[in-house]
Amino acid sequence: MLEVFVMRKTKNTEIREWRDKCRRQLKRTLKERLDYGFIHTYKPVLDDAPSRVFDTMAEYRKWCKNKLPRYLGYSRK
């Protein structure tokens, strides 16, 4: 019975902490929310050039297959 009480108390504490965190975040300005909401993650090859142009979709797919790491998700299965 004590375990149930402890679990319930812990869950209530977590919910209360989560709500407090939400309230604090709502007090931030829009700029602050956007600054904290996005992080830049370097993507090999994709971030190494400002842009690329392909004449056909086939060329683009071939480039993706040959140049991009599979974990980026641009390869065809």
Secondary structure, 3 states (H helix, E strand, C coil): CHHHHHHHHHHHHHHHHHHHHHHHHHCCCHHHHHHHHCCCCCCCCHHHCCCCCCCCHHHHHHHHHHHCCHHHCCCCC
